[in-house]
Amino acid sequence: MRKRVGIIGFPARHSLSPVMQKAAFAALRLAIDYEVWETPPPDLPARLGSLRAPDVLGANVTIPYKEAALPLLDTLTPTARAIGAVNTVLHRDGVLVGENTDAPGFLRALEEAGFSPSGARALVLGAGGAARAVVYALAQSGAASITIAARRVEWARRIAEMVAAPVECIPWEAGALTKGAAGADLIVHCTPLGMAHTPYASQTPLVADQIPPSALVYDLVYTPAETPLLREAQAAGARAVGGLGMLVHQGALAFQIWTGRPAPLDTLRQAVLAALKGGYP
Ligand code: NAP
């Protein structure tokens, strides 16, 4: 029997997950189709319920359902439960398991960039869903300190409550950002600033003068490949890494969860690069 996986979101059609996963299934000659399940909010419970069909292996979950899906699943992995968000669902014998591969995907991307977060002083910019996964991953990896900068500091505080590590929450103001960045070995950008095809495409959260040359700047934004923040980081003499690695690794982990096989990483990466080159979205 052919199997199916898909992506649940609203909208879902701009996601790069179908491109990546279809390429990986084809490369390994797996009889699995990847479908796009654009799901308006009232349909979310039924859509998740439909994952219990015998031919469905699971799903990706994207905006705006990473948190809303939680109570509709049968069980959660410890990572998904701790973060309070799922981006991957595994269907096994009628049971739906929620997982979060953003956190380990981020850590693998850092590792690939040759950076160990253990003992590092980290500044996280933003306090949305991606920041939750990043802060959890950094805390689990033994970061020495974590500072979260957010327009709504109460959102940062909620993230801080999730982890046992010491977390400082600072406002999104030039002075506070300068101070927060000054002591950082790692700066992780988790807002949409600099993202192509948005009103913020030309914006950067920090300029070169605020970035220590010794820091690694990881921008979760992956389109364009060189964001305004990454240009500022390079101008400061810092190491600058875009979000493509995290995207590929979170997808690779989802692939492994559904198929039980290691993902063909190069295939995933090339599929994303080709889509971006072809003018995605
Ligand atoms: P989200 O839940 O909507 O959170 C966005 C965060 O950015 C919020 O803290 C928001 O603050 C802040 N923000 C938005 N506009 C801002 C502005 N103009 N100035 C300052 N802060 C602003 O989104 P998300 O899921 O966390 O995603 C964040 C980014 O990460 C997106 O660009 C997404 O594409 C990227 N991402 C990449 C990967 C990857 O694999 N590379 C994975 C996940 C996400 P407010 O609460 O004040 O609005």
Residues whose N, C-alpha, C, O or C-beta is under 5 A from the ligand:
A	BS01	NAP	G126 A127 G128 G129 A130 A131 R151 R152 C190 T191 P192 M195 L220 V221 G243 L244 M246 L247
